Amino acid sequence: MADDKLTANEIASVLNDRAPDAKCSYCGHKTLFIVQDRPDNVMPYGMNVWNELAKAMPVYVVLCTNCGHLHTFSKVFLDSLHDHRKQK
């Protein structure tokens, strides 16, 4: 499933299974919105994000509908959780 993309409903389902009482880590609001269901967004990681050699991690982005705080979730991790759930 490396190149497949989870839908917004699949992302929500995986997250709800792992954290059914999830809320915004900034304001505590309980309504979160999946910004996009395609992992086109990447989050740089490494010592120097401006370095040409910096790595990038594909992420799914979730937005708090109260304060706008963005939550990022690893695409690789959520995809593997989804695959594991389908195998059961």
Contact map, one row per residue, 1 for C-alpha under 8 A:
1111100000000000000000000000000000000000000000000000000000000000000000000000001000100000
1111000000000000000000000000000000000000000000000000000000000000000000000001001000000000
1111100000000000000000000000000000000000000000000000000000000000000000000000000000000000
1111110000000000000000000000000000000000000000000000000000000000000000000000000000000000
1011111000000000000000000000000000001110000000000000000000000000000000000000000000000000
0001111111100000000000000000000000001100000000000000000000000000000000000000001000000000
0000111111100000000000000000000000001100000000000000000000000000000000000000000000000000
0000011111110000000000000000000001011000000000000000000000000000000000000000000000000000
0000011111111000000000000000000000000000000000000000000000000000000000000000000000000000
0000011111111100000000000000000000000000000000000000000000000000000000000000000001000000
0000011111111110000000000000000000001000000000000000000000000000000000000000010000000000
0000000111111111000000000000000001000000000000000000000000000000000000000000000000000000
0000000011111111100000000000000000000000000000000000000000000000000000000000000000000000
0000000001111111110000000000000000000000000000000000000000000000000000000000010011000000
0000000000111111111100000000000000000000000000000000000000000000000000000000000000000000
0000000000011111111111000000000000000000000000000000000000000000000000000000000000000000
0000000000001111111100000000000000000000000000000000000000000000000000000000000000000000
0000000000000111111100000000000000000000000000000000000000000000000000000000000000000000
0000000000000011111111000000000000000000000000000000000000000000000000000000000000000000
0000000000000011111111000000000000000000000000000000000000000000000000000000000000000000
0000000000000001001111100000010000000000000000000000000000000000000000000000000000000000
0000000000000001001111110000010000000000000000000000000000000000000000000000000000000000
0000000000000000000011111001111100000000000000000000000000000000000000000000000000000000
0000000000000000000001111111111100000000000000000000000000000001000010000000000000000000
0000000000000000000000111111000000000000000000000000000000000000000000000000000000000000
0000000000000000000000011111000000000000000000000000000000000000000010000000000000000000
0000000000000000000000011111100000000000000000000000000000000000011000000000000000000000
0000000000000000000000111111110000000000000000000000000000000000000000000000000000000000
0000000000000000000000110011111100000000000000000000000000000001110000000000000000000000
0000000000000000000011110001111100000000000000000000000000000001000000000000000000000000
0000000000000000000000110000111110000000000000000000000000000001110000000000000000000000
0000000000000000000000110000111111000000000000000000000000000111100000000000000000000000
0000000000000000000000000000001111100000000000000000000000000111100000000000000000000000
0000000100010000000000000000000111111000000000000000000000011110000000000000000000000000
0000000000000000000000000000000011111000000000000000000000001110000000000000000000000000
0000000100000000000000000000000001111110000000000000000000011100000000000000000000000000
0000111100100000000000000000000001111110000000000000000000010000000000000000000000000000
0000111000000000000000000000000000011111100000000000000000010000000000000000000000000000
0000100000000000000000000000000000011111110000000000000001110000000000000010000000000000
0000000000000000000000000000000000000111110000000000000001100000000000000000000000000000
0000000000000000000000000000000000000111111000000000000001111000000000000000000000000000
0000000000000000000000000000000000000011111100000000000111100000000000000000000000000000
0000000000000000000000000000000000000000111110000000000111100000000000000000000000000000
0000000000000000000000000000000000000000011111001000011110000000000000000000000000000000
0000000000000000000000000000000000000000001111111000011110000000000000000000000000000000
0000000000000000000000000000000000000000000111111000011000000000000000000000000000000000
0000000000000000000000000000000000000000000011111000010000000000000000000000000000000000
0000000000000000000000000000000000000000000011111110010000000000000000000000000000000000
0000000000000000000000000000000000000000000111111111011000000000000000000000000000000000
0000000000000000000000000000000000000000000000011111010000000000000000000000000000000000
0000000000000000000000000000000000000000000000011111110000000000000000000000000000000000
0000000000000000000000000000000000000000000000001111110000000000000000000000000000000000
0000000000000000000000000000000000000000000000000011111000000000000000000000000000000000
0000000000000000000000000000000000000000000111111111111100000000000000000000000000000000
0000000000000000000000000000000000000000000111001000111110000000000000000000000000000000
0000000000000000000000000000000000000000011110000000011111000000000000000000000000000000
0000000000000000000000000000000000000000011110000000001111100000000000000110000000000000
0000000000000000000000000000000000000011111000000000000111110000000000000111000000000000
0000000000000000000000000000000000000011111000000000000011111000000000011110000000000000
0000000000000000000000000000000001011110100000000000000001111100000000011110000000000000
0000000000000000000000000000000001110000100000000000000000111110000001111000000000000000
0000000000000000000000000000000111110000000000000000000000011111000001111000000000000000
0000000000000000000000000000000111100000000000000000000000001111100111100000000000000000
0000000000000000000000010000111110000000000000000000000000000111111111100000000000000000
0000000000000000000000000000101110000000000000000000000000000011111100000000000000000000
0000000000000000000000000010101000000000000000000000000000000001111100000000000000000000
0000000000000000000000000010000000000000000000000000000000000001111110000000000000000000
0000000000000000000000000000000000000000000000000000000000000011111111000000000000000000
0000000000000000000000010100000000000000000000000000000000000011001111100000000000000000
0000000000000000000000000000000000000000000000000000000000001111000111110000000000000000
0000000000000000000000000000000000000000000000000000000000001111000011111000000000000000
0000000000000000000000000000000000000000000000000000000000111100000001111100000000000000
0000000000000000000000000000000000000000000000000000000000111100000000111110110000000000
0000000000000000000000000000000000000000000000000000000011110000000000011111110000000000
0000000000000000000000000000000000000010000000000000000011110000000000001111111000000000
0100000000000000000000000000000000000000000000000000000001000000000000000111111100000000
0000000000000000000000000000000000000000000000000000000000000000000000001111111110000000
0000000000100100000000000000000000000000000000000000000000000000000000001111111111000000
1100010000000000000000000000000000000000000000000000000000000000000000000011111111100000
0000000000000000000000000000000000000000000000000000000000000000000000000001111111110000
0000000000000100000000000000000000000000000000000000000000000000000000000000111111111000
0000000001000100000000000000000000000000000000000000000000000000000000000000011111111100
1000000000000000000000000000000000000000000000000000000000000000000000000000001111111110
0000000000000000000000000000000000000000000000000000000000000000000000000000000111111111
0000000000000000000000000000000000000000000000000000000000000000000000000000000011111111
0000000000000000000000000000000000000000000000000000000000000000000000000000000001111111
0000000000000000000000000000000000000000000000000000000000000000000000000000000000111111
0000000000000000000000000000000000000000000000000000000000000000000000000000000000011111
